[in-house]
Amino acid sequence: MRVFSTICCLIIFVSSVLATPVAAREYISHDRTGQTLSIVTSEGAVSLRALSDDAVEVHYLDTGSQQLPSFALSGDAEPVDARASDKGAIVLFHAGALTVIIEKEPFRLRFMRDGEELLSEERGLVLEEDSLGFRFNLSDDERLWGGGQRVLGMDRRGEILPLDNRGAYNYSGRTEAMYYGVPAILSDKKYLLLFDNSGRGEMDLGKTEESVMEFEAKGGRSAYVVVAGDKYSDIVTNFVGITGRQPLPPRWAFGNMASRFGYRSQAQTEDVVAKHLEDDFPLDAVILDLFWFGPDIKGHMGNLAWDRNAFPEPEKMIADFKDKGVKTILITEPFILSSSDRWEEALANNALARDAEGEPVTFDFYFGNSGLVDMFDPAASEWFWSKNQALLEQGVVGIWGDLGEPEAHPSEIVHTPSWGADLVHNAYGHQWARIMAENWQETYPDQRPFLMMRSGFAGSQRYGMIPWSGDVKRSWEALQAQIEIALQMSVMGLAYSHSDLGGFVSLDHDSDDPEAIVAFDKELYIRWLQFGAFQPVFRPHAQEQIPSEPVFKDKQTRDIVRRYIKMRYRLLPYLYTTAWQNSQTGMPITRPLAFEADDASYFEDQSAFLWGDSMLVAPVTEKGAASKSFRLASGVWFDLWSDKRHQGGEELVVPVTLDNIPVFVRAGAFVPMIGDIMTTSDYSTDRLTLHYYHDDSVIQSNGQMYEDDGKLADAYELGNFELLKFQSAYNEGELALNLKRERHKGYDGQPEVRQMEVVIHNWSGQHEEIRVGGQQLSSDEISYSAADRELTLRFAWECDDVALMLR
């Protein structure tokens, strides 16, 4: 039927008249081999390749430009039923669910799905003297997400976005270019378009010409990819399918991290860790900024070894932290300063990027006179990895890659094999992540890497990259921007984007005094960390002038933030399951409201977001707010804190105090939780609380919980996991809950028996009997709170399938 519908629409397309002039390129012939359609035109060859049932790559081959490999695509294409047919004035390339219409004279491509046009070239490839790019038509009312990190508003239509990863120190409001750009957009017409080019350039999204979207770069790969899907969420899943899925991080990565710019000594670092544990703040990692390798900011970058004056026994410190369940993460950078201890070694090992004459390129930037590690050179990257490996051998378990845009990247650099800096600038951080991930996997095949990096490219998620939003100003406007950034990154397949909680910049750059400090805003700090509890990664971080860690705040601040951190830890089974789902499907952890019911009317909404399948979060981002206004997604939702029932689909105004932000749970949801722990080293689900949010409107629902040891790489692929499945069915006052476990090889620490508490929210309390596995529960195994409308059932689950019946 899809093919029939497409053909029925062809008369419209063949007879259409172009509104703008087109290039003189004309079709000559074509040939299909497998999933690739090779076309000969008057201006050179064009290749169309089906990457999956919903993705097609277009590559204009004879451009005179240096054709670099695709950094975005993950590898071989999926099997697709691809066919081509000549219809006279057009050629049809059927590639799974997509049909590409090749107009012969003049040559132009259109993309169809289910008989509807998604996208069309306006002039296709555009070659200028010093650039190349593509032009596409835009519909009158079309809206566009994407481009990666920017602060512009959710709809990027009408903007020109630089394709140039760069530092954005102290950003707050409108920011056109930042650390991590992605040359791709997602349209409300249900397609995603990737400009598969790693060079410096720009995306003009209808700014110069209202009806034209244009991509341009300073040479490089002349290719683009079109991805489609039935729903917006499907498009993201399909995009991640061809650019690579994010591996599941270690479980400890979801815990609280102590971090600051920076800890200056071993004694100070030990004191900070001790203070967290003494003050009842769960903690899983401590992150050391650049003072671990030098006593001050400038002159030491590239040492890649401990400053033993400040950190006399780092191995002992790391081991002592490990005994407490706290992991150690170190910052590294790709710059080797000429004043560093490694300068001569880097030169001797040809580790530094060179110019066209083969001479190492040196330059001055903020941290000193420097060279840049050539991450594209196998010999250079091997040398660089060896220095990182030495740190991992000491017990370090995470690497923080900073300044990877790279922050300084002279155009005269020619990377190995012969790629100019401008051609690969935006893929430098991506390549750095690749080096780390592949060497880590080869050297420590059972260990999950932790790679927190500031810059990358489309597809960097497949290397386990955990990006953050950079050196953000400590302001309300900057906090508001973090929701937009997180959502824009999520729709590009980057599920772990997060922020320096509390804001990074503590110095007042509006003051004439360089030592002036921004006044601490207690309310802003609390609101930022409340929001952070529902980000993929929880990491307060700031310049040292104002401590970033909550343990150094007043009692009220500590009490509020501790409550949110502990709630995050209790929700770890839910969060970890959501992260596993991302590793399997590409669905982000933080999701736009437009993903709910596939509703485009939410397209520009950033007042709230979905956190996994079952929760909705509406951060408070206005100073002095007494209420939060936002549009609640359709359906029935329950307030996480009060269990108050709300009907969604309309604007909601919720009263707030400093103690809380609005968080809701979907009716019919299963939310697994554990009790309080101080570190994920103590994580166990042998005592599990399963919350079920009942509503008479939900006739049936499903949920799941994924569990493994939290450490083993490829645990799912190896079968070292368990998957718990939950089902509900409700009919005329009778509720049935089914708990099932898929049996696999299992994992170390897997419970054979779980002591269960099943909490049924919004229950009337009326029941004649309650049976678990056919056995009537005794009165001491049942409790009911009429005030909260909560029914709690307690029993031992031996992990066989069990049914709970309430009549």
Secondary structure as the mmCIF struct_conf table of DSSP 4:
data_model
#
loop_
_struct_conf.conf_type_id
_struct_conf.id
_struct_conf.beg_label_comp_id
_struct_conf.beg_label_asym_id
_struct_conf.beg_label_seq_id
_struct_conf.end_label_comp_id
_struct_conf.end_label_asym_id
_struct_conf.end_label_seq_id
HELX_RH_AL_P HELX_RH_AL_P1 ARG A 2 CYS A 8
TURN_TY1_P TURN_TY1_P1 CYS A 9 CYS A 9
HELX_RH_AL_P HELX_RH_AL_P2 LEU A 10 VAL A 14
TURN_TY1_P TURN_TY1_P2 SER A 15 SER A 15
BEND BEND1 ALA A 19 THR A 20
BEND BEND2 ALA A 24 ALA A 24
STRN STRN1 TYR A 27 THR A 33
TURN_TY1_P TURN_TY1_P3 GLY A 34 GLN A 35
STRN STRN2 THR A 36 THR A 41
TURN_TY1_P TURN_TY1_P4 SER A 42 GLU A 43
STRN STRN3 GLY A 44 SER A 52
TURN_TY1_P TURN_TY1_P5 ASP A 53 ASP A 54
STRN STRN4 ALA A 55 TYR A 60
BEND BEND3 THR A 63 SER A 65
HELX_LH_PP_P HELX_LH_PP_P1 LEU A 68 SER A 70
BEND BEND4 PHE A 71 ALA A 72
BEND BEND5 GLY A 75 ASP A 76
HELX_LH_PP_P HELX_LH_PP_P2 ALA A 77 PRO A 79
STRN STRN5 ALA A 82 ASP A 86
BEND BEND6 GLY A 88 ALA A 89
STRN STRN6 ILE A 90 ALA A 95
TURN_TY1_P TURN_TY1_P6 GLY A 96 ALA A 97
STRN STRN7 LEU A 98 GLU A 103
TURN_TY1_P TURN_TY1_P7 LYS A 104 PHE A 107
STRN STRN8 ARG A 108 ARG A 113
TURN_TY1_P TURN_TY1_P8 ASP A 114 GLY A 115
STRN STRN9 GLU A 116 LEU A 127
BEND BEND7 GLU A 129 ASP A 130
STRN STRN10 LEU A 132 ASN A 137
TURN_TY1_P TURN_TY1_P9 ASP A 140 ASP A 141
STRN STRN11 LEU A 144 GLY A 148
BEND BEND8 GLN A 149 GLN A 149
STRN STRN12 VAL A 151 VAL A 151
BEND BEND9 LEU A 152 LEU A 152
BEND BEND10 MET A 154 MET A 154
TURN_TY1_P TURN_TY1_P10 ARG A 157 GLY A 158
STRN STRN13 ILE A 160 LEU A 163
TURN_TY1_P TURN_TY1_P11 TYR A 169 ASN A 170
STRN STRN14 TYR A 171 TYR A 171
BEND BEND11 GLY A 173 GLY A 173
STRN STRN15 THR A 175 THR A 175
BEND BEND12 GLU A 176 GLU A 176
BEND BEND13 TYR A 179 TYR A 179
STRN STRN16 GLY A 181 SER A 187
TURN_TY1_P TURN_TY1_P12 ASP A 188 LYS A 190
STRN STRN17 TYR A 191 PHE A 195
BEND BEND14 GLY A 199 ARG A 200
STRN STRN18 GLY A 201 LEU A 205
BEND BEND15 GLY A 206 GLU A 209
TURN_TY1_P TURN_TY1_P13 GLU A 210 SER A 211
STRN STRN19 VAL A 212 ALA A 217
BEND BEND16 LYS A 218 GLY A 220
STRN STRN20 ALA A 223 ALA A 228
BEND BEND17 ASP A 230 LYS A 231
HELX_RH_AL_P HELX_RH_AL_P3 TYR A 232 THR A 243
HELX_LH_PP_P HELX_LH_PP_P3 ARG A 245 PRO A 250
HELX_RH_3T_P HELX_RH_3T_P1 ARG A 251 PHE A 254
BEND BEND18 GLY A 255 GLY A 255
STRN STRN21 ASN A 256 ASN A 256
STRN STRN22 MET A 257 ARG A 260
STRN STRN23 PHE A 261 PHE A 261
TURN_TY1_P TURN_TY1_P14 GLY A 262 GLY A 262
BEND BEND19 SER A 265 SER A 265
HELX_RH_AL_P HELX_RH_AL_P4 GLN A 266 GLU A 278
TURN_TY1_P TURN_TY1_P15 ASP A 279 ASP A 280
STRN STRN24 ALA A 285 LEU A 288
HELX_RH_3T_P HELX_RH_3T_P2 LEU A 290 TRP A 292
BEND BEND20 PHE A 293 PHE A 293
BEND BEND21 PRO A 295 GLY A 299
TURN_TY1_P TURN_TY1_P16 MET A 301 GLY A 302
BEND BEND22 ALA A 305 ALA A 305
TURN_TY1_P TURN_TY1_P17 ARG A 308 ALA A 310
BEND BEND23 PRO A 312 PRO A 312
HELX_RH_AL_P HELX_RH_AL_P5 PRO A 314 ASP A 323
TURN_TY1_P TURN_TY1_P18 LYS A 324 GLY A 325
STRN STRN25 LYS A 327 THR A 332
BEND BEND24 PRO A 334 PRO A 334
STRN STRN26 PHE A 335 LEU A 337
TURN_TY1_P TURN_TY1_P19 SER A 338 SER A 339
BEND BEND25 SER A 340 SER A 340
TURN_TY1_P TURN_TY1_P20 ASP A 341 ARG A 342
HELX_RH_AL_P HELX_RH_AL_P6 TRP A 343 ALA A 348
TURN_TY1_P TURN_TY1_P21 ASN A 349 ASN A 350
STRN STRN27 LEU A 352 LEU A 352
STRN STRN28 ARG A 354 ARG A 354
TURN_TY1_P TURN_TY1_P22 ALA A 356 GLU A 357
BEND BEND26 GLY A 358 GLY A 358
HELX_LH_PP_P HELX_LH_PP_P4 GLU A 359 GLU A 359
STRN STRN29 PRO A 360 PRO A 360
HELX_LH_PP_P HELX_LH_PP_P5 VAL A 361 VAL A 361
STRN STRN30 PHE A 363 PHE A 365
TURN_TY1_P TURN_TY1_P23 TYR A 366 PHE A 367
STRN STRN31 GLY A 368 LEU A 372
STRN STRN32 VAL A 373 VAL A 373
TURN_TY1_P TURN_TY1_P24 MET A 375 PHE A 376
BEND BEND27 ASP A 377 ASP A 377
HELX_RH_AL_P HELX_RH_AL_P7 PRO A 378 GLU A 393
TURN_TY1_P TURN_TY1_P25 GLN A 394 GLY A 395
STRN STRN33 GLY A 398 GLY A 401
BEND BEND28 LEU A 403 LEU A 403
TURN_TY1_P TURN_TY1_P26 GLY A 404 PRO A 406
BEND BEND29 GLU A 407 ALA A 408
TURN_TY1_P TURN_TY1_P27 SER A 411 GLU A 412
STRN STRN34 VAL A 414 HIS A 415
TURN_TY1_P TURN_TY1_P28 THR A 416 SER A 418
STRN STRN35 TRP A 419 GLY A 420
HELX_RH_AL_P HELX_RH_AL_P8 ALA A 421 VAL A 424
HELX_RH_3T_P HELX_RH_3T_P3 HIS A 425 ALA A 427
HELX_RH_AL_P HELX_RH_AL_P9 TYR A 428 THR A 443
BEND BEND30 TYR A 444 TYR A 444
TURN_TY1_P TURN_TY1_P29 PRO A 445 ASP A 446
STRN STRN36 GLN A 447 GLN A 447
STRN STRN37 LEU A 451 MET A 453
BEND BEND31 ARG A 454 ARG A 454
TURN_TY1_P TURN_TY1_P30 ALA A 458 GLY A 459
HELX_RH_3T_P HELX_RH_3T_P4 SER A 460 TYR A 463
TURN_TY1_P TURN_TY1_P31 GLY A 464 GLY A 464
STRN STRN38 MET A 465 PRO A 467
STRN STRN39 TRP A 468 TRP A 468
BEND BEND32 ASP A 471 ASP A 471
STRN STRN40 VAL A 472 LYS A 473
BEND BEND33 ARG A 474 SER A 475
HELX_RH_AL_P HELX_RH_AL_P10 TRP A 476 SER A 490
TURN_TY1_P TURN_TY1_P32 VAL A 491 GLY A 493
TURN_TY1_P TURN_TY1_P33 ALA A 495 TYR A 496
STRN STRN41 HIS A 498 HIS A 498
STRN STRN42 LEU A 501 LEU A 501
TURN_TY1_P TURN_TY1_P34 GLY A 502 GLY A 502
BEND BEND34 PHE A 504 PHE A 504
STRN STRN43 VAL A 505 VAL A 505
STRN STRN44 LEU A 507 LEU A 507
TURN_TY1_P TURN_TY1_P35 HIS A 509 ASP A 510
BEND BEND35 SER A 511 ASP A 513
TURN_TY1_P TURN_TY1_P36 PRO A 514 GLU A 515
STRN STRN45 ILE A 517 ILE A 517
HELX_LH_PP_P HELX_LH_PP_P6 VAL A 518 PHE A 520
HELX_RH_AL_P HELX_RH_AL_P11 LYS A 522 GLY A 532
TURN_TY1_P TURN_TY1_P37 ALA A 533 PHE A 534
BEND BEND36 GLN A 535 VAL A 537
STRN STRN46 PHE A 538 PHE A 538
STRN STRN47 PRO A 540 PRO A 540
STRN STRN48 GLN A 543 GLN A 543
TURN_TY1_P TURN_TY1_P38 GLU A 544 GLN A 545
BEND BEND37 ILE A 546 ILE A 546
BEND BEND38 GLU A 549 GLU A 549
HELX_RH_3T_P HELX_RH_3T_P5 PRO A 550 PHE A 552
BEND BEND39 LYS A 553 LYS A 553
HELX_RH_AL_P HELX_RH_AL_P12 LYS A 555 ARG A 570
TURN_TY1_P TURN_TY1_P39 LEU A 571 LEU A 571
HELX_RH_AL_P HELX_RH_AL_P13 LEU A 572 THR A 585
BEND BEND40 ILE A 589 ILE A 589
STRN STRN49 THR A 590 ARG A 591
HELX_RH_3T_P HELX_RH_3T_P6 LEU A 593 ASP A 598
HELX_RH_3T_P HELX_RH_3T_P7 ALA A 600 TYR A 602
TURN_TY1_P TURN_TY1_P40 PHE A 603 GLU A 604
BEND BEND41 SER A 607 SER A 607
STRN STRN50 PHE A 609 TRP A 611
TURN_TY1_P TURN_TY1_P41 GLY A 612 SER A 614
STRN STRN51 MET A 615 VAL A 617
BEND BEND42 GLU A 622 GLU A 622
TURN_TY1_P TURN_TY1_P42 LYS A 623 GLY A 624
BEND BEND43 ALA A 626 ALA A 626
STRN STRN52 SER A 627 ARG A 631
HELX_LH_PP_P HELX_LH_PP_P7 LEU A 632 ALA A 633
BEND BEND44 SER A 634 GLY A 635
STRN STRN53 VAL A 636 ASP A 639
TURN_TY1_P TURN_TY1_P43 LEU A 640 SER A 642
STRN STRN54 ARG A 645 GLN A 647
BEND BEND45 GLY A 649 GLU A 650
STRN STRN55 GLU A 651 PRO A 655
TURN_TY1_P TURN_TY1_P44 LEU A 658 ASP A 659
STRN STRN56 VAL A 663 ARG A 666
TURN_TY1_P TURN_TY1_P45 ALA A 667 GLY A 668
STRN STRN57 PHE A 670 MET A 673
BEND BEND46 MET A 678 THR A 679
HELX_RH_3T_P HELX_RH_3T_P8 THR A 680 ASP A 682
BEND BEND47 ASP A 686 ASP A 686
STRN STRN58 ARG A 687 TYR A 693
TURN_TY1_P TURN_TY1_P46 ASP A 696 SER A 697
BEND BEND48 ILE A 699 ILE A 699
STRN STRN59 GLN A 700 GLU A 707
BEND BEND49 GLY A 710 GLY A 710
STRN STRN60 LEU A 712 LEU A 712
TURN_TY1_P TURN_TY1_P47 ALA A 713 ASP A 714
HELX_RH_AL_P HELX_RH_AL_P14 ALA A 715 LEU A 718
TURN_TY1_P TURN_TY1_P48 GLY A 719 GLY A 719
STRN STRN61 GLU A 722 ASN A 731
TURN_TY1_P TURN_TY1_P49 GLU A 732 GLY A 733
STRN STRN62 GLU A 734 GLU A 742
BEND BEND50 LYS A 745 LYS A 745
TURN_TY1_P TURN_TY1_P50 ASP A 748 GLY A 749
BEND BEND51 GLU A 752 VAL A 753
STRN STRN63 ARG A 754 HIS A 761
BEND BEND52 ASN A 762 ASN A 762
BEND BEND53 GLU A 768 GLU A 768
STRN STRN64 ILE A 770 VAL A 772
TURN_TY1_P TURN_TY1_P51 GLY A 773 GLY A 774
STRN STRN65 GLN A 775 GLN A 776
HELX_LH_PP_P HELX_LH_PP_P8 LEU A 777 SER A 778
HELX_RH_3T_P HELX_RH_3T_P9 SER A 779 GLU A 781
STRN STRN66 ILE A 782 SER A 785
TURN_TY1_P TURN_TY1_P52 ALA A 786 ARG A 789
STRN STRN67 GLU A 790 TRP A 797
BEND BEND54 CYS A 799 ASP A 800
STRN STRN68 VAL A 802 LEU A 806
#
